[in-house]
Amino acid sequence: MRHRALLLALFLVPAFFGVVRIGDALTASDEVVCPGENVRGGEEHPGPMRPGDTECSVLNGSTTVGTRSYEQQRRVQSGERQRDAVDGTLLLVYGAGGALVVWSAARSRASRD
């Protein structure tokens, strides 16, 4: 019985993280935010990007690795939200499915005894 509880817990952990990832994807802001320095008209501007912004520096640490326009950054953020939703769904299905199998195996074994 003790091993079944541990196995059940090991399936519920990924299910929990799946729910968290799905929640993050669903509650993510639609605001387009530059991950580095947003340059508009030759000056740096903090905060969200505006339609028409063409130079958002993408940083890796403190090194600039490229620039993105408003539309490119919007697509990147949308893709990240979709990826979080898909990954979360897979984790939830895996964890819930495994927990269901362990639970049903424990019930059928208990009913035989």
Chimera marker file (.cmm) of the C-alpha trace (Angstrom):
<marker_set name="trace">
<marker id="1" x="0.000" y="0.000" z="0.000" r="1" g="1" b="0" radius="0.5"/>
<marker id="2" x="2.837" y="2.364" z="0.821" r="1" g="1" b="0" radius="0.5"/>
<marker id="3" x="4.417" y="1.916" z="-2.622" r="1" g="1" b="0" radius="0.5"/>
<marker id="4" x="1.141" y="2.660" z="-4.359" r="1" g="1" b="0" radius="0.5"/>
<marker id="5" x="0.826" y="5.936" z="-2.451" r="1" g="1" b="0" radius="0.5"/>
<marker id="6" x="4.347" y="6.913" z="-3.472" r="1" g="1" b="0" radius="0.5"/>
<marker id="7" x="3.656" y="5.965" z="-7.092" r="1" g="1" b="0" radius="0.5"/>
<marker id="8" x="0.422" y="7.946" z="-7.024" r="1" g="1" b="0" radius="0.5"/>
<marker id="9" x="2.283" y="10.985" z="-5.658" r="1" g="1" b="0" radius="0.5"/>
<marker id="10" x="4.912" y="10.662" z="-8.392" r="1" g="1" b="0" radius="0.5"/>
<marker id="11" x="2.165" y="10.929" z="-11.021" r="1" g="1" b="0" radius="0.5"/>
<marker id="12" x="0.366" y="13.779" z="-9.282" r="1" g="1" b="0" radius="0.5"/>
<marker id="13" x="3.482" y="16.013" z="-9.246" r="1" g="1" b="0" radius="0.5"/>
<marker id="14" x="3.656" y="16.338" z="-13.084" r="1" g="1" b="0" radius="0.5"/>
<marker id="15" x="-0.121" y="16.809" z="-13.157" r="1" g="1" b="0" radius="0.5"/>
<marker id="16" x="0.225" y="19.719" z="-10.719" r="1" g="1" b="0" radius="0.5"/>
<marker id="17" x="2.959" y="21.342" z="-12.809" r="1" g="1" b="0" radius="0.5"/>
<marker id="18" x="0.823" y="20.832" z="-15.902" r="1" g="1" b="0" radius="0.5"/>
<marker id="19" x="-2.024" y="22.751" z="-14.282" r="1" g="1" b="0" radius="0.5"/>
<marker id="20" x="0.421" y="25.531" z="-13.352" r="1" g="1" b="0" radius="0.5"/>
<marker id="21" x="1.764" y="25.758" z="-16.937" r="1" g="1" b="0" radius="0.5"/>
<marker id="22" x="-1.755" y="25.844" z="-18.380" r="1" g="1" b="0" radius="0.5"/>
<marker id="23" x="-2.713" y="28.552" z="-15.878" r="1" g="1" b="0" radius="0.5"/>
<marker id="24" x="0.347" y="30.596" z="-16.831" r="1" g="1" b="0" radius="0.5"/>
<marker id="25" x="-0.523" y="30.307" z="-20.515" r="1" g="1" b="0" radius="0.5"/>
<marker id="26" x="-4.147" y="31.293" z="-19.977" r="1" g="1" b="0" radius="0.5"/>
<marker id="27" x="-3.398" y="34.257" z="-17.725" r="1" g="1" b="0" radius="0.5"/>
<marker id="28" x="-0.422" y="35.647" z="-19.679" r="1" g="1" b="0" radius="0.5"/>
<marker id="29" x="-0.781" y="39.265" z="-20.685" r="1" g="1" b="0" radius="0.5"/>
<marker id="30" x="-1.384" y="40.152" z="-24.337" r="1" g="1" b="0" radius="0.5"/>
<marker id="31" x="0.897" y="43.149" z="-23.878" r="1" g="1" b="0" radius="0.5"/>
<marker id="32" x="3.964" y="42.961" z="-26.143" r="1" g="1" b="0" radius="0.5"/>
<marker id="33" x="7.052" y="43.431" z="-23.979" r="1" g="1" b="0" radius="0.5"/>
<marker id="34" x="10.592" y="43.787" z="-25.273" r="1" g="1" b="0" radius="0.5"/>
<marker id="35" x="12.949" y="41.346" z="-23.493" r="1" g="1" b="0" radius="0.5"/>
<marker id="36" x="15.824" y="43.819" z="-23.784" r="1" g="1" b="0" radius="0.5"/>
<marker id="37" x="16.022" y="47.480" z="-24.720" r="1" g="1" b="0" radius="0.5"/>
<marker id="38" x="13.143" y="49.000" z="-26.678" r="1" g="1" b="0" radius="0.5"/>
<marker id="39" x="14.515" y="51.759" z="-28.910" r="1" g="1" b="0" radius="0.5"/>
<marker id="40" x="11.984" y="54.163" z="-30.371" r="1" g="1" b="0" radius="0.5"/>
<marker id="41" x="13.157" y="57.226" z="-32.281" r="1" g="1" b="0" radius="0.5"/>
<marker id="42" x="16.770" y="56.752" z="-31.194" r="1" g="1" b="0" radius="0.5"/>
<marker id="43" x="15.916" y="56.676" z="-27.463" r="1" g="1" b="0" radius="0.5"/>
<marker id="44" x="15.398" y="53.766" z="-25.078" r="1" g="1" b="0" radius="0.5"/>
<marker id="45" x="11.843" y="53.407" z="-23.810" r="1" g="1" b="0" radius="0.5"/>
<marker id="46" x="10.890" y="51.216" z="-20.860" r="1" g="1" b="0" radius="0.5"/>
<marker id="47" x="7.641" y="49.309" z="-20.772" r="1" g="1" b="0" radius="0.5"/>
<marker id="48" x="5.613" y="47.618" z="-23.458" r="1" g="1" b="0" radius="0.5"/>
<marker id="49" x="6.221" y="47.971" z="-27.168" r="1" g="1" b="0" radius="0.5"/>
<marker id="50" x="3.821" y="49.873" z="-29.405" r="1" g="1" b="0" radius="0.5"/>
<marker id="51" x="2.696" y="48.945" z="-32.909" r="1" g="1" b="0" radius="0.5"/>
<marker id="52" x="5.280" y="50.285" z="-35.316" r="1" g="1" b="0" radius="0.5"/>
<marker id="53" x="8.270" y="49.846" z="-32.984" r="1" g="1" b="0" radius="0.5"/>
<marker id="54" x="11.048" y="48.343" z="-35.068" r="1" g="1" b="0" radius="0.5"/>
<marker id="55" x="14.039" y="47.935" z="-32.782" r="1" g="1" b="0" radius="0.5"/>
<marker id="56" x="13.808" y="45.750" z="-29.717" r="1" g="1" b="0" radius="0.5"/>
<marker id="57" x="17.177" y="44.397" z="-28.640" r="1" g="1" b="0" radius="0.5"/>
<marker id="58" x="17.110" y="40.706" z="-27.729" r="1" g="1" b="0" radius="0.5"/>
<marker id="59" x="19.689" y="40.069" z="-25.035" r="1" g="1" b="0" radius="0.5"/>
<marker id="60" x="21.568" y="36.971" z="-23.926" r="1" g="1" b="0" radius="0.5"/>
<marker id="61" x="22.868" y="38.103" z="-20.566" r="1" g="1" b="0" radius="0.5"/>
<marker id="62" x="24.251" y="41.544" z="-21.383" r="1" g="1" b="0" radius="0.5"/>
<marker id="63" x="25.093" y="40.771" z="-25.020" r="1" g="1" b="0" radius="0.5"/>
<marker id="64" x="22.748" y="41.773" z="-27.833" r="1" g="1" b="0" radius="0.5"/>
<marker id="65" x="22.036" y="38.776" z="-30.071" r="1" g="1" b="0" radius="0.5"/>
<marker id="66" x="19.525" y="40.419" z="-32.416" r="1" g="1" b="0" radius="0.5"/>
<marker id="67" x="16.621" y="42.784" z="-32.806" r="1" g="1" b="0" radius="0.5"/>
<marker id="68" x="12.896" y="42.261" z="-33.301" r="1" g="1" b="0" radius="0.5"/>
<marker id="69" x="10.077" y="44.423" z="-34.538" r="1" g="1" b="0" radius="0.5"/>
<marker id="70" x="6.754" y="44.751" z="-32.717" r="1" g="1" b="0" radius="0.5"/>
<marker id="71" x="5.125" y="42.076" z="-34.904" r="1" g="1" b="0" radius="0.5"/>
<marker id="72" x="8.033" y="39.661" z="-34.502" r="1" g="1" b="0" radius="0.5"/>
<marker id="73" x="7.991" y="40.032" z="-30.715" r="1" g="1" b="0" radius="0.5"/>
<marker id="74" x="4.197" y="39.594" z="-30.658" r="1" g="1" b="0" radius="0.5"/>
<marker id="75" x="4.552" y="36.321" z="-32.603" r="1" g="1" b="0" radius="0.5"/>
<marker id="76" x="7.334" y="35.098" z="-30.297" r="1" g="1" b="0" radius="0.5"/>
<marker id="77" x="5.243" y="35.779" z="-27.185" r="1" g="1" b="0" radius="0.5"/>
<marker id="78" x="2.192" y="34.119" z="-28.748" r="1" g="1" b="0" radius="0.5"/>
<marker id="79" x="4.289" y="31.056" z="-29.587" r="1" g="1" b="0" radius="0.5"/>
<marker id="80" x="5.599" y="30.878" z="-26.025" r="1" g="1" b="0" radius="0.5"/>
<marker id="81" x="2.036" y="30.948" z="-24.652" r="1" g="1" b="0" radius="0.5"/>
<marker id="82" x="0.970" y="28.194" z="-27.058" r="1" g="1" b="0" radius="0.5"/>
<marker id="83" x="4.002" y="26.086" z="-26.147" r="1" g="1" b="0" radius="0.5"/>
<marker id="84" x="3.243" y="26.510" z="-22.430" r="1" g="1" b="0" radius="0.5"/>
<marker id="85" x="-0.368" y="25.431" z="-23.009" r="1" g="1" b="0" radius="0.5"/>
<marker id="86" x="0.648" y="22.338" z="-25.006" r="1" g="1" b="0" radius="0.5"/>
<marker id="87" x="3.385" y="21.332" z="-22.540" r="1" g="1" b="0" radius="0.5"/>
<marker id="88" x="1.031" y="21.847" z="-19.609" r="1" g="1" b="0" radius="0.5"/>
<marker id="89" x="-1.671" y="19.775" z="-21.265" r="1" g="1" b="0" radius="0.5"/>
<marker id="90" x="0.768" y="16.926" z="-21.927" r="1" g="1" b="0" radius="0.5"/>
<marker id="91" x="1.994" y="16.982" z="-18.323" r="1" g="1" b="0" radius="0.5"/>
<marker id="92" x="-1.566" y="17.042" z="-17.008" r="1" g="1" b="0" radius="0.5"/>
<marker id="93" x="-2.690" y="14.147" z="-19.224" r="1" g="1" b="0" radius="0.5"/>
<marker id="94" x="0.393" y="12.089" z="-18.323" r="1" g="1" b="0" radius="0.5"/>
<marker id="95" x="0.066" y="12.727" z="-14.594" r="1" g="1" b="0" radius="0.5"/>
<marker id="96" x="-3.699" y="12.272" z="-14.414" r="1" g="1" b="0" radius="0.5"/>
<marker id="97" x="-3.590" y="9.151" z="-16.606" r="1" g="1" b="0" radius="0.5"/>
<marker id="98" x="-0.857" y="7.552" z="-14.523" r="1" g="1" b="0" radius="0.5"/>
<marker id="99" x="-2.608" y="8.442" z="-11.279" r="1" g="1" b="0" radius="0.5"/>
<marker id="100" x="-5.853" y="6.959" z="-12.616" r="1" g="1" b="0" radius="0.5"/>
<marker id="101" x="-4.116" y="3.696" z="-13.556" r="1" g="1" b="0" radius="0.5"/>
<marker id="102" x="-2.465" y="3.423" z="-10.113" r="1" g="1" b="0" radius="0.5"/>
<marker id="103" x="-5.733" y="4.267" z="-8.345" r="1" g="1" b="0" radius="0.5"/>
<marker id="104" x="-7.790" y="1.778" z="-10.378" r="1" g="1" b="0" radius="0.5"/>
<marker id="105" x="-5.167" y="-0.961" z="-9.870" r="1" g="1" b="0" radius="0.5"/>
<marker id="106" x="-5.276" y="-0.347" z="-6.119" r="1" g="1" b="0" radius="0.5"/>
<marker id="107" x="-9.093" y="-0.483" z="-6.097" r="1" g="1" b="0" radius="0.5"/>
<marker id="108" x="-9.284" y="-3.691" z="-8.117" r="1" g="1" b="0" radius="0.5"/>
<marker id="109" x="-6.682" y="-5.317" z="-5.879" r="1" g="1" b="0" radius="0.5"/>
<marker id="110" x="-8.559" y="-4.218" z="-2.749" r="1" g="1" b="0" radius="0.5"/>
<marker id="111" x="-11.851" y="-5.592" z="-4.088" r="1" g="1" b="0" radius="0.5"/>
<marker id="112" x="-10.207" y="-8.986" z="-4.798" r="1" g="1" b="0" radius="0.5"/>
<marker id="113" x="-8.893" y="-9.207" z="-1.230" r="1" g="1" b="0" radius="0.5"/>
<link id1="1" id2="2" r="1" g="1" b="0" radius="0.2"/>
<link id1="2" id2="3" r="1" g="1" b="0" radius="0.2"/>
<link id1="3" id2="4" r="1" g="1" b="0" radius="0.2"/>
<link id1="4" id2="5" r="1" g="1" b="0" radius="0.2"/>
<link id1="5" id2="6" r="1" g="1" b="0" radius="0.2"/>
<link id1="6" id2="7" r="1" g="1" b="0" radius="0.2"/>
<link id1="7" id2="8" r="1" g="1" b="0" radius="0.2"/>
<link id1="8" id2="9" r="1" g="1" b="0" radius="0.2"/>
<link id1="9" id2="10" r="1" g="1" b="0" radius="0.2"/>
<link id1="10" id2="11" r="1" g="1" b="0" radius="0.2"/>
<link id1="11" id2="12" r="1" g="1" b="0" radius="0.2"/>
<link id1="12" id2="13" r="1" g="1" b="0" radius="0.2"/>
<link id1="13" id2="14" r="1" g="1" b="0" radius="0.2"/>
<link id1="14" id2="15" r="1" g="1" b="0" radius="0.2"/>
<link id1="15" id2="16" r="1" g="1" b="0" radius="0.2"/>
<link id1="16" id2="17" r="1" g="1" b="0" radius="0.2"/>
<link id1="17" id2="18" r="1" g="1" b="0" radius="0.2"/>
<link id1="18" id2="19" r="1" g="1" b="0" radius="0.2"/>
<link id1="19" id2="20" r="1" g="1" b="0" radius="0.2"/>
<link id1="20" id2="21" r="1" g="1" b="0" radius="0.2"/>
<link id1="21" id2="22" r="1" g="1" b="0" radius="0.2"/>
<link id1="22" id2="23" r="1" g="1" b="0" radius="0.2"/>
<link id1="23" id2="24" r="1" g="1" b="0" radius="0.2"/>
<link id1="24" id2="25" r="1" g="1" b="0" radius="0.2"/>
<link id1="25" id2="26" r="1" g="1" b="0" radius="0.2"/>
<link id1="26" id2="27" r="1" g="1" b="0" radius="0.2"/>
<link id1="27" id2="28" r="1" g="1" b="0" radius="0.2"/>
<link id1="28" id2="29" r="1" g="1" b="0" radius="0.2"/>
<link id1="29" id2="30" r="1" g="1" b="0" radius="0.2"/>
<link id1="30" id2="31" r="1" g="1" b="0" radius="0.2"/>
<link id1="31" id2="32" r="1" g="1" b="0" radius="0.2"/>
<link id1="32" id2="33" r="1" g="1" b="0" radius="0.2"/>
<link id1="33" id2="34" r="1" g="1" b="0" radius="0.2"/>
<link id1="34" id2="35" r="1" g="1" b="0" radius="0.2"/>
<link id1="35" id2="36" r="1" g="1" b="0" radius="0.2"/>
<link id1="36" id2="37" r="1" g="1" b="0" radius="0.2"/>
<link id1="37" id2="38" r="1" g="1" b="0" radius="0.2"/>
<link id1="38" id2="39" r="1" g="1" b="0" radius="0.2"/>
<link id1="39" id2="40" r="1" g="1" b="0" radius="0.2"/>
<link id1="40" id2="41" r="1" g="1" b="0" radius="0.2"/>
<link id1="41" id2="42" r="1" g="1" b="0" radius="0.2"/>
<link id1="42" id2="43" r="1" g="1" b="0" radius="0.2"/>
<link id1="43" id2="44" r="1" g="1" b="0" radius="0.2"/>
<link id1="44" id2="45" r="1" g="1" b="0" radius="0.2"/>
<link id1="45" id2="46" r="1" g="1" b="0" radius="0.2"/>
<link id1="46" id2="47" r="1" g="1" b="0" radius="0.2"/>
<link id1="47" id2="48" r="1" g="1" b="0" radius="0.2"/>
<link id1="48" id2="49" r="1" g="1" b="0" radius="0.2"/>
<link id1="49" id2="50" r="1" g="1" b="0" radius="0.2"/>
<link id1="50" id2="51" r="1" g="1" b="0" radius="0.2"/>
<link id1="51" id2="52" r="1" g="1" b="0" radius="0.2"/>
<link id1="52" id2="53" r="1" g="1" b="0" radius="0.2"/>
<link id1="53" id2="54" r="1" g="1" b="0" radius="0.2"/>
<link id1="54" id2="55" r="1" g="1" b="0" radius="0.2"/>
<link id1="55" id2="56" r="1" g="1" b="0" radius="0.2"/>
<link id1="56" id2="57" r="1" g="1" b="0" radius="0.2"/>
<link id1="57" id2="58" r="1" g="1" b="0" radius="0.2"/>
<link id1="58" id2="59" r="1" g="1" b="0" radius="0.2"/>
<link id1="59" id2="60" r="1" g="1" b="0" radius="0.2"/>
<link id1="60" id2="61" r="1" g="1" b="0" radius="0.2"/>
<link id1="61" id2="62" r="1" g="1" b="0" radius="0.2"/>
<link id1="62" id2="63" r="1" g="1" b="0" radius="0.2"/>
<link id1="63" id2="64" r="1" g="1" b="0" radius="0.2"/>
<link id1="64" id2="65" r="1" g="1" b="0" radius="0.2"/>
<link id1="65" id2="66" r="1" g="1" b="0" radius="0.2"/>
<link id1="66" id2="67" r="1" g="1" b="0" radius="0.2"/>
<link id1="67" id2="68" r="1" g="1" b="0" radius="0.2"/>
<link id1="68" id2="69" r="1" g="1" b="0" radius="0.2"/>
<link id1="69" id2="70" r="1" g="1" b="0" radius="0.2"/>
<link id1="70" id2="71" r="1" g="1" b="0" radius="0.2"/>
<link id1="71" id2="72" r="1" g="1" b="0" radius="0.2"/>
<link id1="72" id2="73" r="1" g="1" b="0" radius="0.2"/>
<link id1="73" id2="74" r="1" g="1" b="0" radius="0.2"/>
<link id1="74" id2="75" r="1" g="1" b="0" radius="0.2"/>
<link id1="75" id2="76" r="1" g="1" b="0" radius="0.2"/>
<link id1="76" id2="77" r="1" g="1" b="0" radius="0.2"/>
<link id1="77" id2="78" r="1" g="1" b="0" radius="0.2"/>
<link id1="78" id2="79" r="1" g="1" b="0" radius="0.2"/>
<link id1="79" id2="80" r="1" g="1" b="0" radius="0.2"/>
<link id1="80" id2="81" r="1" g="1" b="0" radius="0.2"/>
<link id1="81" id2="82" r="1" g="1" b="0" radius="0.2"/>
<link id1="82" id2="83" r="1" g="1" b="0" radius="0.2"/>
<link id1="83" id2="84" r="1" g="1" b="0" radius="0.2"/>
<link id1="84" id2="85" r="1" g="1" b="0" radius="0.2"/>
<link id1="85" id2="86" r="1" g="1" b="0" radius="0.2"/>
<link id1="86" id2="87" r="1" g="1" b="0" radius="0.2"/>
<link id1="87" id2="88" r="1" g="1" b="0" radius="0.2"/>
<link id1="88" id2="89" r="1" g="1" b="0" radius="0.2"/>
<link id1="89" id2="90" r="1" g="1" b="0" radius="0.2"/>
<link id1="90" id2="91" r="1" g="1" b="0" radius="0.2"/>
<link id1="91" id2="92" r="1" g="1" b="0" radius="0.2"/>
<link id1="92" id2="93" r="1" g="1" b="0" radius="0.2"/>
<link id1="93" id2="94" r="1" g="1" b="0" radius="0.2"/>
<link id1="94" id2="95" r="1" g="1" b="0" radius="0.2"/>
<link id1="95" id2="96" r="1" g="1" b="0" radius="0.2"/>
<link id1="96" id2="97" r="1" g="1" b="0" radius="0.2"/>
<link id1="97" id2="98" r="1" g="1" b="0" radius="0.2"/>
<link id1="98" id2="99" r="1" g="1" b="0" radius="0.2"/>
<link id1="99" id2="100" r="1" g="1" b="0" radius="0.2"/>
<link id1="100" id2="101" r="1" g="1" b="0" radius="0.2"/>
<link id1="101" id2="102" r="1" g="1" b="0" radius="0.2"/>
<link id1="102" id2="103" r="1" g="1" b="0" radius="0.2"/>
<link id1="103" id2="104" r="1" g="1" b="0" radius="0.2"/>
<link id1="104" id2="105" r="1" g="1" b="0" radius="0.2"/>
<link id1="105" id2="106" r="1" g="1" b="0" radius="0.2"/>
<link id1="106" id2="107" r="1" g="1" b="0" radius="0.2"/>
<link id1="107" id2="108" r="1" g="1" b="0" radius="0.2"/>
<link id1="108" id2="109" r="1" g="1" b="0" radius="0.2"/>
<link id1="109" id2="110" r="1" g="1" b="0" radius="0.2"/>
<link id1="110" id2="111" r="1" g="1" b="0" radius="0.2"/>
<link id1="111" id2="112" r="1" g="1" b="0" radius="0.2"/>
<link id1="112" id2="113" r="1" g="1" b="0" radius="0.2"/>
</marker_set>
